[in-house]
């Protein structure tokens, strides 16, 4: 049986780009359909339904490795234990983006999907607003207003180390992966597939939501977010030996 991997987050950090370029590799099979995301391991009984899961989302017999992208898995500690019970040798991939840009993109994604009617300043500077009600039948597993906490990556990554060896976890930095053959080849090596393959979509921006450049309050929101994330980013960098020097919360320390 082919080995399994999971793209578990972070939301609005390039996970759809990652799904696309990995799907293009001839040895890799990603969940199909790609949308809506499977979210299969949100189900309490998921480990007992492994055969159902594989038959529903995977169809090739020749894949070296199979994978699933569900970005909300990062935020559910109970999911980690279910995945570990079902696929104990699974590989886990996280792609992380400057948390300031990620939060702003998350906000505009919610606006674009008619989930958000607060201003950028309101939504991203008042953490108490994350608990607003929403349609849980439409949005499953990813509370749409948790813009701030979602960017404190280190809190979520630590949970995975309780169930997986560090060698099973790959951390990617969004800003250094896009259109970077060396970084993509390194990812292929991690997945133990042909590392010299060049994905056709390597230089294409996919599923991008940009903030409204006409919003004069964006700069004030960025300043707030830089301060909010500074300690978390430093802890992430120190604990996981990640180069986050291109992220805004790091640069405000310089």
Number of C-alpha atoms within 10 A of each C-alpha: 9 13 15 20 22 21 24 20 25 26 26 24 26 26 23 21 21 22 18 19 18 22 19 17 19 14 17 22 25 25 22 16 11 16 10 8 14 18 16 18 22 19 12 11 11 18 18 12 13 15 10 10 16 12 9 13 18 17 13 10 9 12 18 17 19 24 25 23 23 27 24 21 25 23 23 15 14 14 21 21 19 20 23 16 15 15 15 15 15 20 22 23 24 25 22 22 24 22 29 25 20 22 26 25 21 25 27 19 20 17 16 11 8 9 16 17 11 12 12 19 15 12 22 24 17 11 14 10 15 16 11 10 10 13 10 11 7 7 11 12 16 17 18 21 24 20 25 22 16 23 25 18 22 17 16 18 19 13 17 20 14 13 15 19 12 13 10 17 19 15 14 19 19 19 17 15 18 18 16 13 17 14 15 24 18 13 19 19 13 16 23 13 18 14 17 13 14 17 18 11 16 20 13 12 12 14 12 12 17 13 15 12 9 7 11 9 12 16 11 12 18 20 14 16 22 23 16 19 21 19 14 18 25 18 16 19 16 12 11 14 9 15 12 21 14 13 18 21 26 19 12 11 10 6
